[in-house]
Amino acid sequence: MPDRDDEINDTVTIVLADDHSLVRSALRMVLEAEPDFEVVAEAGDVRTAVRKVLGYKPSVIVLDLYMPDGSSLEAIPELRDVSPRTAIVVLTMDDKPHTARAAIRAGASAFVPKEAADTELVDATRAASHGHSYLDPQLGGRIATENEDKPGAPDGLSRREREVLKLIALGYTNTEISDELALSVRTVEAYRGRIQRKTHERSRAEMVRYAREHGLI
């Protein structure tokens, strides 16, 4: 029979970080249905999440990617710094392949779309707590079958498309891009449309974020 200390050591401690209290309550129910899982703290914003991880040093943080005070993606390296042994499970409505890749590159151990939380969050949390990686199977399949122009090209963007995206992210208008790259405005518009289709980012703000995540600016 294991003694009490062994039982405590085997417990997977968890911090839940999501800006919606109802979502946190639902996630807590899913996780604490597991006999060895314990939610030790909750956070509704990025800065509180960092403080809770620093204070509790949990086995795992389940982290919503977008909260009111900014993108949690940028906080992942800080979370790793304040508690290197805490595994990071990203749980988000954003199931784009490039977002998953960016989260994993930043230091997350697992990536789960919120729509799959009821079936995958427990497995992802357990895998992360044991030092393993976990990626939603459907999302992993999409990443594996992406047809990229060359190794390392995000979402199949060509060299020219990456140049156009960089200038868009820097605030250039279509006319200014056409002058910069010696292209017609119509050609720039065509490139912009292809970039939006490949990255699934429609607004300029989304494209700026995408360019930053992939080191284009």
C-alpha positions as CSV (number, residue, x, y, z in Angstrom):
1,M,0.0,0.0,0.0
2,P,1.4,3.5,-0.9
3,D,1.7,5.9,2.0
4,R,0.1,9.3,2.1
5,D,3.3,11.1,0.8
6,D,3.3,8.9,-2.3
7,E,-0.3,9.7,-3.0
8,I,0.4,13.4,-2.7
9,N,3.4,13.2,-4.9
10,D,1.4,11.4,-7.5
11,T,-1.2,14.1,-7.7
12,V,-1.3,16.2,-10.8
13,T,-1.8,19.8,-9.7
14,I,-3.3,22.2,-12.2
15,V,-3.8,25.9,-12.7
16,L,-6.8,26.8,-14.9
17,A,-6.4,30.1,-16.9
18,D,-9.5,31.2,-18.9
19,D,-11.2,34.6,-18.9
20,H,-14.7,33.0,-18.6
21,S,-15.7,31.7,-15.2
22,L,-18.3,29.3,-16.6
23,V,-15.7,27.8,-18.8
24,R,-13.3,27.4,-15.9
25,S,-16.1,25.7,-13.9
26,A,-16.8,23.3,-16.7
27,L,-13.1,22.5,-17.1
28,R,-12.6,22.0,-13.4
29,M,-15.4,19.4,-13.4
30,V,-13.8,17.6,-16.3
31,L,-10.4,17.5,-14.8
32,E,-11.3,16.8,-11.2
33,A,-13.3,13.8,-12.2
34,E,-9.9,12.2,-12.4
35,P,-8.9,10.9,-9.0
36,D,-5.3,12.1,-9.3
37,F,-6.0,15.6,-10.7
38,E,-6.4,18.6,-8.5
39,V,-7.1,22.2,-9.6
40,V,-5.2,24.3,-7.1
41,A,-5.9,27.8,-8.6
42,E,-7.7,29.7,-11.3
43,A,-6.9,32.8,-13.3
44,G,-8.9,35.0,-15.6
45,D,-6.1,36.9,-17.2
46,V,-2.5,36.5,-18.3
47,R,-0.8,38.3,-15.5
48,T,-2.8,36.5,-12.8
49,A,-1.9,33.2,-14.6
50,V,1.8,34.0,-14.3
51,R,1.4,34.9,-10.6
52,K,-0.5,31.7,-9.9
53,V,2.1,29.5,-11.6
54,L,4.9,31.3,-9.7
55,G,3.1,30.8,-6.4
56,Y,1.8,27.2,-6.8
57,K,4.4,25.7,-9.2
58,P,1.7,23.3,-10.5
59,S,2.3,20.2,-12.6
60,V,0.3,21.7,-15.4
61,I,-1.3,25.0,-16.5
62,V,-4.3,24.8,-18.8
63,L,-4.0,28.0,-20.7
64,D,-6.6,29.9,-22.8
65,L,-4.7,31.5,-25.7
66,Y,-6.6,34.8,-25.8
67,M,-7.5,36.7,-22.7
68,P,-8.4,40.3,-22.0
69,D,-4.9,41.6,-21.2
70,G,-3.2,40.0,-24.3
71,S,-2.1,36.9,-26.1
72,S,-1.1,34.1,-23.8
73,L,1.3,33.0,-26.5
74,E,3.7,35.7,-25.6
75,A,3.5,34.7,-21.9
76,I,4.5,31.0,-22.5
77,P,8.2,31.7,-22.4
78,E,7.7,33.7,-19.1
79,L,5.7,30.8,-17.7
80,R,8.5,28.4,-18.5
81,D,11.0,30.7,-16.8
82,V,9.0,31.2,-13.6
83,S,8.3,27.4,-13.3
84,P,10.3,25.3,-15.6
85,R,8.7,22.0,-14.4
86,T,5.2,23.2,-15.1
87,A,3.9,21.8,-18.4
88,I,1.7,24.1,-20.5
89,V,-1.5,22.8,-22.1
90,V,-3.0,25.4,-24.6
91,L,-6.8,25.2,-24.9
92,T,-8.2,27.6,-27.5
93,M,-11.0,28.3,-30.0
94,D,-8.2,29.0,-32.5
95,D,-7.5,25.7,-34.2
96,K,-5.3,27.0,-37.0
97,P,-2.2,24.9,-37.7
98,H,0.1,27.9,-37.6
99,T,-1.2,28.9,-34.1
100,A,-0.5,25.4,-32.9
101,R,3.0,25.4,-34.3
102,A,3.6,28.9,-32.7
103,A,2.4,27.6,-29.3
104,I,4.6,24.5,-29.4
105,R,7.6,26.5,-30.5
106,A,7.0,28.9,-27.7
107,G,7.2,26.1,-25.2
108,A,3.7,24.5,-24.8
109,S,3.5,20.8,-24.3
110,A,0.0,20.3,-25.7
111,F,-2.5,22.0,-27.9
112,V,-6.2,21.2,-27.7
113,P,-9.1,23.0,-29.4
114,K,-11.9,24.0,-27.0
115,E,-14.5,22.1,-29.0
116,A,-12.5,18.9,-28.1
117,A,-12.0,19.7,-24.4
118,D,-14.5,17.1,-23.1
119,T,-12.8,14.3,-24.9
120,E,-9.1,15.3,-25.1
121,L,-8.3,17.6,-22.2
122,V,-7.7,14.9,-19.7
123,D,-5.4,12.9,-22.1
124,A,-3.5,16.1,-23.0
125,T,-3.1,17.1,-19.3
126,R,-1.9,13.6,-18.3
127,A,0.5,13.4,-21.2
128,A,1.9,16.9,-20.4
129,S,2.3,16.1,-16.7
130,H,4.5,13.1,-17.7
131,G,6.7,15.2,-19.9
132,H,5.1,14.1,-23.2
133,S,3.7,16.2,-26.0
134,Y,0.0,16.1,-27.2
135,L,-1.6,17.5,-30.3
136,D,-5.3,17.2,-31.2
137,P,-5.3,14.3,-33.7
138,Q,-7.4,16.2,-36.3
139,L,-5.2,19.2,-36.1
140,G,-2.1,17.1,-36.3
141,G,-3.5,15.5,-39.5
142,R,-4.0,19.0,-41.0
143,I,-0.5,20.0,-40.2
144,A,1.0,16.8,-41.6
145,T,-0.8,17.2,-44.9
146,E,0.0,20.8,-45.5
147,N,1.6,21.4,-48.8
148,E,4.4,23.9,-48.1
149,D,6.5,25.5,-50.8
150,K,9.7,24.6,-49.0
151,P,10.7,23.4,-45.6
152,G,9.9,26.1,-43.0
153,A,7.5,28.1,-45.2
154,P,4.5,28.8,-42.9
155,D,1.2,27.6,-44.3
156,G,2.6,27.1,-47.8
157,L,3.3,30.8,-48.3
158,S,5.7,31.4,-51.2
159,R,8.7,33.7,-50.9
160,R,6.8,36.5,-52.7
161,E,3.7,36.0,-50.5
162,R,5.8,36.3,-47.4
163,E,7.3,39.5,-48.8
164,V,3.8,41.0,-49.4
165,L,2.6,39.8,-45.9
166,K,5.6,41.5,-44.3
167,L,4.8,44.8,-45.9
168,I,1.1,44.5,-45.1
169,A,2.1,43.9,-41.4
170,L,4.4,47.0,-41.6
171,G,1.5,49.1,-42.6
172,Y,2.1,49.5,-46.3
173,T,-0.9,50.1,-48.5
174,N,-1.5,48.0,-51.7
175,T,-0.2,50.9,-53.8
176,E,2.9,51.3,-51.7
177,I,3.5,47.5,-51.9
178,S,3.2,47.6,-55.6
179,D,5.8,50.4,-55.8
180,E,8.1,48.6,-53.4
181,L,8.0,45.2,-55.2
182,A,7.5,46.5,-58.7
183,L,4.1,44.8,-59.0
184,S,0.7,46.0,-60.3
185,V,-1.9,46.9,-57.6
186,R,-4.1,44.1,-59.0
187,T,-1.3,41.6,-58.5
188,V,-0.8,42.8,-54.9
189,E,-4.5,42.4,-54.3
190,A,-4.3,38.8,-55.7
191,Y,-1.3,38.0,-53.4
192,R,-3.2,39.5,-50.5
193,G,-6.2,37.2,-51.2
194,R,-4.0,34.1,-51.5
195,I,-2.3,35.0,-48.2
196,Q,-5.7,35.4,-46.5
197,R,-6.9,32.0,-47.8
198,K,-3.7,30.2,-46.8
199,T,-3.4,31.7,-43.3
200,H,-7.1,32.0,-42.6
201,E,-6.4,35.6,-41.3
202,R,-8.8,38.2,-42.8
203,S,-8.1,41.5,-41.0
204,R,-4.9,43.5,-41.1
205,A,-4.6,43.1,-37.3
206,E,-4.7,39.3,-37.6
207,M,-2.1,39.4,-40.4
208,V,0.2,41.6,-38.2
209,R,-0.1,39.0,-35.4
210,Y,0.6,36.2,-37.8
211,A,3.7,37.9,-39.2
212,R,5.0,38.5,-35.7
213,E,4.4,34.9,-34.7
214,H,6.4,33.7,-37.7
215,G,9.3,36.1,-37.4
216,L,8.4,38.1,-40.5
217,I,8.6,41.4,-38.6
